[in-house]
Amino acid sequence: MTESFFKVVTNDYDMAATVNDISNNYNVRIYFDLHNDRRNQILL
């Protein structure tokens, strides 16, 4: 099992994604955080 983590930070938003490779099934989670709305939103 491998896990990859990506994070993008800009002045307007933060975006983070994790990709899990579990026996060739890819589980992708993307988190999107707008700076004017501090609640984390899961897009997928």
PyMOL CGO cylinders between C-alpha atoms (Angstrom):
from pymol import cmd
from pymol.cgo import CYLINDER

trace = [
    CYLINDER, 0.00, 0.00, 0.00, 1.34, 3.36, -0.97, 0.3, 1, 1, 1, 1, 1, 1,
    CYLINDER, 1.34, 3.36, -0.97, -0.09, 6.78, -0.22, 0.3, 1, 1, 1, 1, 1, 1,
    CYLINDER, -0.09, 6.78, -0.22, 0.69, 9.96, -2.10, 0.3, 1, 1, 1, 1, 1, 1,
    CYLINDER, 0.69, 9.96, -2.10, -0.09, 13.41, -0.77, 0.3, 1, 1, 1, 1, 1, 1,
    CYLINDER, -0.09, 13.41, -0.77, -0.37, 16.63, -2.76, 0.3, 1, 1, 1, 1, 1, 1,
    CYLINDER, -0.37, 16.63, -2.76, -0.99, 20.10, -1.45, 0.3, 1, 1, 1, 1, 1, 1,
    CYLINDER, -0.99, 20.10, -1.45, -1.54, 23.37, -3.28, 0.3, 1, 1, 1, 1, 1, 1,
    CYLINDER, -1.54, 23.37, -3.28, -1.62, 26.65, -1.37, 0.3, 1, 1, 1, 1, 1, 1,
    CYLINDER, -1.62, 26.65, -1.37, -2.54, 29.97, -2.96, 0.3, 1, 1, 1, 1, 1, 1,
    CYLINDER, -2.54, 29.97, -2.96, -3.69, 33.32, -1.64, 0.3, 1, 1, 1, 1, 1, 1,
    CYLINDER, -3.69, 33.32, -1.64, -7.34, 32.37, -2.14, 0.3, 1, 1, 1, 1, 1, 1,
    CYLINDER, -7.34, 32.37, -2.14, -7.57, 28.69, -1.32, 0.3, 1, 1, 1, 1, 1, 1,
    CYLINDER, -7.57, 28.69, -1.32, -5.77, 25.60, -0.06, 0.3, 1, 1, 1, 1, 1, 1,
    CYLINDER, -5.77, 25.60, -0.06, -6.22, 22.29, -1.83, 0.3, 1, 1, 1, 1, 1, 1,
    CYLINDER, -6.22, 22.29, -1.83, -4.93, 18.94, -0.65, 0.3, 1, 1, 1, 1, 1, 1,
    CYLINDER, -4.93, 18.94, -0.65, -5.31, 15.50, -2.17, 0.3, 1, 1, 1, 1, 1, 1,
    CYLINDER, -5.31, 15.50, -2.17, -4.42, 12.05, -0.96, 0.3, 1, 1, 1, 1, 1, 1,
    CYLINDER, -4.42, 12.05, -0.96, -4.19, 9.04, -3.23, 0.3, 1, 1, 1, 1, 1, 1,
    CYLINDER, -4.19, 9.04, -3.23, -4.22, 5.56, -1.73, 0.3, 1, 1, 1, 1, 1, 1,
    CYLINDER, -4.22, 5.56, -1.73, -3.21, 2.56, -3.84, 0.3, 1, 1, 1, 1, 1, 1,
    CYLINDER, -3.21, 2.56, -3.84, -4.90, -0.43, -2.20, 0.3, 1, 1, 1, 1, 1, 1,
    CYLINDER, -4.90, -0.43, -2.20, -4.42, -3.56, -4.35, 0.3, 1, 1, 1, 1, 1, 1,
    CYLINDER, -4.42, -3.56, -4.35, -4.74, -1.53, -7.55, 0.3, 1, 1, 1, 1, 1, 1,
    CYLINDER, -4.74, -1.53, -7.55, -7.87, 0.24, -6.37, 0.3, 1, 1, 1, 1, 1, 1,
    CYLINDER, -7.87, 0.24, -6.37, -7.23, 3.97, -6.27, 0.3, 1, 1, 1, 1, 1, 1,
    CYLINDER, -7.23, 3.97, -6.27, -8.92, 5.89, -3.50, 0.3, 1, 1, 1, 1, 1, 1,
    CYLINDER, -8.92, 5.89, -3.50, -8.65, 9.64, -4.11, 0.3, 1, 1, 1, 1, 1, 1,
    CYLINDER, -8.65, 9.64, -4.11, -9.73, 12.22, -1.58, 0.3, 1, 1, 1, 1, 1, 1,
    CYLINDER, -9.73, 12.22, -1.58, -9.58, 15.92, -2.39, 0.3, 1, 1, 1, 1, 1, 1,
    CYLINDER, -9.58, 15.92, -2.39, -9.95, 18.61, 0.25, 0.3, 1, 1, 1, 1, 1, 1,
    CYLINDER, -9.95, 18.61, 0.25, -10.69, 22.18, -0.77, 0.3, 1, 1, 1, 1, 1, 1,
    CYLINDER, -10.69, 22.18, -0.77, -10.43, 25.00, 1.74, 0.3, 1, 1, 1, 1, 1, 1,
    CYLINDER, -10.43, 25.00, 1.74, -11.42, 28.52, 0.72, 0.3, 1, 1, 1, 1, 1, 1,
    CYLINDER, -11.42, 28.52, 0.72, -9.76, 31.13, 2.90, 0.3, 1, 1, 1, 1, 1, 1,
    CYLINDER, -9.76, 31.13, 2.90, -13.04, 32.99, 3.36, 0.3, 1, 1, 1, 1, 1, 1,
    CYLINDER, -13.04, 32.99, 3.36, -14.78, 29.77, 4.43, 0.3, 1, 1, 1, 1, 1, 1,
    CYLINDER, -14.78, 29.77, 4.43, -12.66, 27.81, 6.88, 0.3, 1, 1, 1, 1, 1, 1,
    CYLINDER, -12.66, 27.81, 6.88, -14.79, 24.67, 6.72, 0.3, 1, 1, 1, 1, 1, 1,
    CYLINDER, -14.79, 24.67, 6.72, -13.03, 21.87, 4.89, 0.3, 1, 1, 1, 1, 1, 1,
    CYLINDER, -13.03, 21.87, 4.89, -15.07, 20.59, 1.99, 0.3, 1, 1, 1, 1, 1, 1,
    CYLINDER, -15.07, 20.59, 1.99, -14.59, 17.12, 0.54, 0.3, 1, 1, 1, 1, 1, 1,
    CYLINDER, -14.59, 17.12, 0.54, -15.20, 17.27, -3.20, 0.3, 1, 1, 1, 1, 1, 1,
    CYLINDER, -15.20, 17.27, -3.20, -14.90, 13.57, -4.04, 0.3, 1, 1, 1, 1, 1, 1,
]
cmd.load_cgo(trace, "trace")
